[in-house]
Amino acid sequence: MNMWSDIAFGINVRLAEEEEQRTWFKSQLLRSDVRHDLGDILSPLRFSIKLGPVVEQQCTVKRSKKRPLWIVWANPDNLGIHHHKLHQLLFKHGDDLRQDMLTLQLLRVMDHIWKEEGLNLDLTIYDCLSTGEDTGLIEVVRHSQTIMSIQGQRVRSAMQIDSSQLHKWFLQKKAPPLGSDTAYEEAIRRFTNSCAGYCVATFVLGIRDRHNDNIMVDDSGRLFHIDFGHILNNKKKKFGITRERVPFVLTSDFACVIARG
């Protein structure tokens, strides 16, 4: 963990340009001591998973404020080629992940209560581990992307995003040769369920700083929230002005998907 912290600290302090940060990060991963310490270890998030050698070509520095490290390992399991060839974790330096751990634990409890009542809202509870002061690891949810990245595929102008773009992404579930009406309907069902679940959960827990870079959707249609740095109604402000005015996020994009266009 100390080695990851040193690398993350070096990226934030020494380098300003994004490309320089990524190049320097990959050069550090090629060091023999780094490869030895990071390769062929048990996953800190789940000891039942073994991580193989680091795949430095796919490692990168993410663009968010704290410049988290995206670290990729090969799957050493001989059967890995049939399910997951790679394992991915996000290392963050500069954020207190204890709040994220607490929020995810509460979401897990809520999900358990709902399921006991026969209500499966398709929540995605990923793993998160605070490893020290302002450092920690986060599980990367496979086959997922932010709502912002989907919307960005079609921007009408500098100030206007196409609110139907998210539904158009879901329509790809119908497209031949692999798509079908059944796959589309299942994806819409999962999106609707998970959207309802997170609307309730974020309202009850007072989760703030919700925007389209903090909300993701996976290939199966499940929506889920990430980055829980503002909870218990701790609203984010800029120049003394509260940026958030709504109790939970249910945008026109989401309504368009739920209504099937």
SVG drawing of the C-alpha trace seen along z (x, -y; Angstrom):
<svg xmlns="http://www.w3.org/2000/svg" viewBox="-43 -33 57 57">
<polyline fill="none" stroke="black" stroke-width="0.4" points="0.0,0.0 2.9,-2.4 4.2,-1.9 0.9,-2.7 0.6,-5.8 4.1,-7.0 3.3,-6.6 -0.1,-8.4 1.6,-11.2 4.3,-11.5 1.7,-11.9 -0.2,-14.6 2.8,-16.6 5.4,-16.4 3.4,-16.3 0.6,-18.6 -0.1,-17.3 -2.4,-14.3 -0.3,-12.6 2.9,-13.1 1.1,-11.6 0.1,-8.5 3.5,-8.0 5.3,-8.4 2.8,-6.0 3.5,-3.3 7.2,-3.8 6.9,-3.1 5.0,0.1 7.9,1.4 10.3,1.2 11.3,4.7 10.6,3.9 7.1,2.6 6.3,5.6 7.5,7.9 5.4,6.3 2.2,5.8 2.2,9.0 0.9,12.5 -0.9,11.4 -4.3,11.9 -6.8,9.2 -7.0,6.9 -10.8,6.6 -11.5,10.3 -8.9,12.9 -10.6,15.6 -9.3,13.9 -5.7,14.2 -4.2,11.4 -1.6,12.3 1.1,10.0 0.3,6.4 -0.8,5.5 0.9,2.1 -0.4,1.3 -3.9,1.1 -3.1,-0.7 -3.8,-4.4 -4.4,-7.6 -8.1,-8.6 -9.1,-12.2 -11.1,-12.9 -9.8,-15.4 -7.7,-13.2 -6.2,-11.4 -6.9,-7.8 -4.8,-4.9 -6.5,-2.4 -4.6,0.9 -5.1,4.0 -3.9,7.5 -4.0,10.7 -6.2,13.5 -3.8,16.4 -6.7,18.9 -6.4,21.4 -10.1,21.1 -10.0,17.3 -10.2,17.2 -13.8,18.5 -15.0,15.8 -12.7,12.9 -9.3,12.5 -8.4,9.4 -9.0,8.0 -9.2,4.2 -9.0,2.1 -9.0,-1.7 -6.5,-3.1 -7.4,-6.5 -5.1,-8.9 -6.5,-12.0 -10.0,-10.8 -11.3,-9.5 -13.0,-6.2 -14.4,-5.4 -17.5,-7.3 -17.8,-5.3 -17.4,-2.1 -20.1,-3.1 -22.5,-4.2 -22.0,-0.9 -22.6,1.1 -25.9,-0.8 -26.9,-0.2 -26.2,3.5 -28.4,3.6 -31.2,1.8 -30.8,4.3 -31.1,7.2 -34.2,5.8 -35.9,5.2 -35.0,8.8 -36.4,10.2 -39.7,8.6 -39.5,10.1 -38.4,6.8 -35.2,7.1 -34.2,3.6 -31.1,4.7 -28.7,2.7 -24.9,2.9 -22.9,3.0 -19.3,3.0 -16.3,3.5 -14.4,0.7 -11.6,0.7 -10.0,-2.2 -6.4,-1.3 -5.2,-4.3 -5.5,-8.1 -7.0,-9.3 -6.1,-6.1 -8.0,-3.1 -9.1,-0.6 -12.3,-0.5 -13.6,2.4 -14.1,1.6 -17.6,2.8 -17.1,4.7 -18.7,3.6 -20.0,0.3 -19.7,-3.4 -20.8,-6.7 -24.1,-8.3 -21.9,-11.3 -19.8,-9.1 -23.0,-7.7 -24.5,-11.2 -21.3,-12.5 -21.6,-10.3 -24.1,-12.8 -24.0,-16.4 -26.3,-18.8 -24.3,-21.9 -21.9,-23.1 -24.7,-23.8 -27.3,-21.1 -27.1,-17.3 -29.5,-15.1 -31.7,-13.7 -32.8,-10.8 -29.2,-9.5 -29.3,-7.2 -32.5,-5.5 -30.8,-5.2 -28.0,-3.3 -30.6,-0.9 -32.1,-0.5 -28.8,1.2 -30.0,4.2 -32.6,4.8 -30.1,4.6 -29.2,7.7 -27.4,10.1 -27.0,10.4 -29.9,8.1 -33.5,9.0 -36.8,7.5 -36.4,9.7 -32.9,8.4 -34.1,4.8 -37.1,5.3 -34.9,7.0 -32.4,4.1 -35.3,1.6 -36.7,3.6 -33.3,3.7 -32.8,0.0 -36.2,-0.9 -35.8,1.2 -32.3,-0.1 -33.3,-3.7 -36.2,-3.4 -33.9,-1.7 -31.2,-4.4 -33.7,-7.2 -35.0,-6.0 -31.6,-5.1 -29.9,-8.4 -32.9,-10.3 -32.9,-8.4 -29.1,-8.6 -28.9,-12.2 -26.3,-11.4 -25.3,-14.5 -22.9,-15.6 -25.0,-13.6 -24.1,-14.2 -23.7,-12.2 -20.1,-11.4 -21.1,-9.8 -23.9,-7.7 -23.1,-4.6 -24.9,-1.9 -23.7,1.6 -24.3,3.6 -27.2,5.5 -29.0,2.2 -28.4,1.8 -28.0,-1.8 -25.7,-2.5 -24.1,-5.4 -20.5,-5.9 -18.4,-8.3 -20.1,-8.9 -18.0,-11.9 -21.1,-13.9 -23.6,-12.0 -26.2,-12.8 -27.3,-15.9 -23.8,-17.4 -24.5,-19.5 -21.7,-20.7 -21.4,-24.5 -19.6,-26.8 -19.0,-30.5 -21.5,-29.9 -24.2,-28.7 -25.8,-25.3 -25.4,-23.6 -28.0,-20.8 -31.7,-21.7 -33.4,-18.3 -33.8,-15.6 -32.7,-12.8 -31.8,-12.4 -34.5,-11.5 -33.6,-13.3 -35.4,-13.5 -32.9,-11.0 -33.9,-8.4 -37.6,-9.1 -37.1,-8.6 -35.6,-5.2 -38.3,-4.1 -41.0,-5.2 -39.2,-3.4 -38.8,-6.7"/>
</svg>
